[in-house]
């Protein structure tokens, strides 16, 4: 029996041409679609708008899109701040002193103390640290560390920067503070030394805890401290990817690849906070440090950050100061002198220190409530790289590579037609 293979490339060319119109590409990562602007349908029949009204609405939308200086704020947990790193001047701010949950921005302080340990000689990049059961049991994101084994300090550090790995975070915390609680006390005390007046840390990773709070101003101070206290370690924040145990992890800060001059720092996400980002960008001799809290998606957060930076760079270039920024203390500057002076203070890794007083729970922001009030859902704890989205969560929907029914049907027709006209196997 002889088998002849006959085929035609025409059907496959048609399939390839149809794919872009039928596949919702998400660049290899999940994309959360905001449904908060959708309204429930009612029994009342809404009148159809006239052509002139529709045209005016369309023109208004186009003008809003064209306006590069218009930064639309999310109403829930939104806050932002942009500062000039040279002068400490606040160029733009929205609720900069309101309490917010830091999510994985918490790891910025974990990294600060890690860099401090490396500089003092208590840690070395090639040291191996033990992996405890507690570390291996952390919620995602994580590297998948196994208890009883070891990990290099530099690998754990890169796991924090790129993957935002919670298991690697706890390994470093236990090595420096003895326990999660002990390290959290060190973190909060260091925050006070830096001038972060309203920040309280309860864990080193940023996993949900109602007492773990910060502000946009405090996160800008921490970003400034990381850049100016540890210039030899700051380039770690610009690493695009990191490989560990045969797996390559890409940096969660995707804005670095498309916004000129951005060289760090850190992203964060839990449901109670939304999508957060602290970013630093350099153009010429000017460095801006910006903070965004409460983005509704990673994309909208990145777009807000880009618009804020464009607006602030234009403000500095034109030399025309914007309206005075409203802050809690009435100051339009961040005292960078205090931050620089705090660099001489070293952390005490041995002497137990008292737990700082936490703000009252009534003053803390509440987690985002589920749309279904009678069915409370479990808090999402994953960082934005591996978000946990419930099936019955009406606030966010995961949309990854969805194929339309029409596309599937078209492929079936093409395959059937190809098989009829050009059989795959002809027996002779």
Residue pairs with C-beta under 8 A, 6 or more apart in sequence:
1 427
1 428
2 427
2 428
3 425
3 426
3 427
4 425
4 426
4 428
5 424
5 425
6 422
6 423
6 424
6 426
7 418
7 422
7 424
8 418
8 421
8 422
11 414
11 415
11 417
11 418
14 414
15 411
15 414
18 407
18 410
19 407
21 407
22 403
22 404
22 406
22 407
23 401
23 402
23 403
23 407
24 399
24 401
24 402
25 401
26 399
26 400
26 401
29 385
30 387
30 389
30 398
30 399
30 400
31 297
31 298
31 299
31 398
31 399
31 400
32 296
32 297
32 298
32 387
32 389
32 396
32 397
32 398
33 297
33 396
33 397
33 399
34 296
34 297
34 300
34 396
35 394
35 395
35 396
35 397
36 296
36 395
49 57
64 70
68 307
68 310
68 311
69 307
69 310
69 311
69 314
70 307
71 80
71 304
71 307
71 308
71 311
72 304
73 80
73 94
74 274
74 294
74 295
74 296
74 300
76 274
76 294
76 368
77 100
77 101
77 272
77 273
77 274
77 293
77 294
77 365
77 368
78 94
78 95
78 274
78 293
78 294
78 295
79 94
79 95
79 96
79 98
79 100
79 215
79 216
79 291
79 292
79 293
79 294
80 92
80 93
80 94
80 95
80 96
80 216
80 290
80 291
80 292
80 293
80 304
80 308
81 90
81 92
81 93
81 94
81 96
81 216
81 217
81 219
81 220
81 290
81 291
82 90
82 91
82 92
82 93
82 288
82 289
82 290
82 291
82 308
82 309
82 311
82 312
83 89
83 90
83 91
83 220
83 224
83 288
83 289
83 290
83 334
84 91
84 286
84 287
84 288
84 312
84 316
85 224
85 227
85 228
85 280
85 287
85 288
85 289
85 336
86 285
86 286
86 287
87 333
87 336
88 224
88 333
88 334
88 335
88 336
89 332
89 333
89 334
90 96
90 217
90 325
90 327
90 332
90 333
90 334
91 288
91 312
91 315
91 316
91 322
91 325
92 308
92 311
92 312
92 315
92 322
92 325
93 216
93 217
93 325
93 326
93 327
94 216
95 216
96 215
96 216
96 217
96 220
96 325
96 327
96 328
97 198
97 215
97 216
97 217
97 327
97 328
97 329
98 215
98 216
98 365
99 198
99 213
99 214
99 215
99 359
99 363
99 364
99 365
100 213
100 214
100 215
100 216
100 273
100 276
100 293
100 294
100 365
101 206
101 208
101 212
101 213
101 214
101 270
101 272
101 273
101 365
101 367
102 199
102 206
102 212
102 213
102 214
102 219
102 268
102 273
102 276
103 206
103 268
103 269
103 270
103 272
103 273
103 276
103 383
104 164
104 205
104 206
104 266
104 267
104 268
104 269
104 270
104 276
104 383
105 206
105 214
105 219
105 266
105 267
105 268
105 276
105 278
106 187
106 201
106 203
106 204
106 205
106 206
106 212
106 268
107 160
107 164
107 169
107 204
107 205
107 206
107 266
107 268
108 219
108 222
108 223
108 226
108 265
108 266
108 278
109 187
109 190
109 191
109 201
109 204
109 222
110 160
110 169
110 172
110 173
110 183
110 187
110 204
110 205
111 157
111 160
111 161
111 226
111 236
112 190
112 222
112 225
112 226
112 229
112 230
113 176
113 183
113 186
113 187
113 190
113 347
114 123
114 153
114 157
114 160
114 172
114 176
115 226
115 229
115 230
115 233
116 230
116 346
116 347
117 123
117 176
117 347
117 349
118 124
118 125
118 153
118 233
119 230
120 346
122 176
122 349
123 153
123 175
123 176
124 153
125 152
125 153
125 154
125 157
126 152
126 153
126 154
127 152
127 153
128 150
128 151
128 152
128 153
129 150
129 151
129 152
129 153
129 156
129 171
129 172
129 174
129 175
130 148
130 149
130 150
130 171
130 175
131 145
131 146
131 147
131 148
131 149
131 150
131 151
131 167
131 171
132 147
132 170
132 171
132 174
133 147
134 170
134 174
134 180
135 145
135 147
135 167
135 168
135 170
135 171
135 174
136 145
136 146
136 147
136 167
137 167
138 166
138 167
138 169
138 170
138 205
138 207
139 166
139 207
139 381
139 382
140 166
140 381
140 382
140 383
140 386
140 388
141 163
141 164
141 165
141 166
141 382
141 383
141 385
141 386
142 163
142 165
142 166
142 167
142 168
143 151
143 159
143 163
143 165
143 167
143 168
143 244
143 245
143 247
143 249
144 167
144 245
145 151
145 167
145 168
145 171
151 168
151 171
153 172
155 168
155 244
156 165
156 168
156 169
156 171
156 172
157 168
157 172
157 236
158 236
158 239
158 242
158 244
159 165
159 167
159 168
159 169
159 242
159 244
159 249
160 168
160 169
160 172
161 236
161 237
161 239
161 242
161 251
161 266
162 239
162 240
162 241
162 242
162 249
162 250
162 251
162 252
163 242
163 249
163 252
163 385
164 252
164 266
164 267
164 268
164 383
164 385
165 249
166 205
166 207
166 383
169 204
169 205
170 180
170 204
170 205
172 204
173 179
173 180
173 183
173 184
173 204
174 180
174 183
176 183
176 186
176 347
176 349
177 183
177 184
177 185
177 186
177 349
180 203
180 204
182 352
183 204
184 201
184 202
184 203
184 204
185 352
185 353
185 354
185 355
185 356
186 347
186 349
186 353
187 201
187 204
188 199
188 200
188 201
188 355
188 356
189 353
189 356
190 347
191 199
191 200
191 201
191 218
191 222
192 356
193 342
193 345
194 221
194 222
194 225
194 338
194 339
194 342
195 221
195 335
195 338
195 339
195 342
196 214
196 218
196 221
196 222
197 218
198 213
198 214
198 215
198 218
198 359
199 213
199 214
199 215
199 218
200 211
200 212
200 213
200 214
200 356
200 358
200 359
201 212
202 209
202 211
202 212
203 209
203 212
206 212
206 268
206 270
206 383
207 270
207 381
208 270
208 271
208 272
208 367
208 379
208 381
210 361
210 364
210 367
211 358
211 361
211 364
213 359
213 364
213 365
216 291
216 293
217 327
217 334
219 278
219 291
220 278
220 289
220 290
220 291
220 334
221 334
221 339
222 278
223 265
223 278
223 280
223 289
223 291
224 289
224 334
224 336
224 339
225 339
225 342
225 343
226 234
226 237
226 265
227 234
227 264
227 280
227 287
227 289
228 336
228 339
228 340
228 343
229 343
234 263
234 264
235 263
237 263
237 264
237 265
237 266
237 280
238 256
238 263
238 264
239 251
240 250
240 251
240 256
240 257
241 248
241 249
241 250
241 251
242 248
242 249
242 251
243 249
252 267
252 383
252 384
252 385
253 262
253 264
253 265
253 266
253 267
253 277
253 279
254 298
254 302
255 262
255 277
255 279
255 302
255 305
255 306
256 262
256 263
256 264
259 279
259 281
259 305
259 306
259 309
260 281
260 283
261 281
261 282
261 283
262 279
262 280
262 281
263 280
263 281
263 282
264 279
264 280
265 278
265 279
265 280
266 277
266 278
267 275
267 276
267 277
267 298
267 383
267 384
268 275
268 276
268 277
268 383
268 384
269 275
269 276
269 298
269 382
269 383
269 384
269 387
270 379
270 380
270 381
271 367
271 368
271 379
271 380
272 365
272 366
272 367
272 368
272 379
273 293
273 294
274 293
274 294
274 295
274 296
274 301
274 368
275 292
275 294
275 295
275 296
275 297
275 298
275 300
275 301
275 384
276 291
276 292
276 293
276 294
276 295
276 301
277 291
277 292
277 295
277 301
277 302
277 305
278 289
278 290
278 291
279 289
279 290
279 291
279 292
279 305
279 309
280 287
280 288
280 289
280 290
281 287
281 288
281 290
281 309
283 313
286 313
286 316
288 309
288 312
288 313
290 305
290 308
290 309
290 312
292 301
292 304
292 305
292 308
295 301
295 302
295 304
298 384
315 321
315 322
324 332
325 332
367 379
368 395
370 376
370 377
370 393
370 395
371 393
371 394
371 395
372 392
372 394
375 392
377 390
377 392
377 393
378 390
380 387
380 388
380 389
380 390
381 388
382 388
387 398
389 396
389 397
389 398
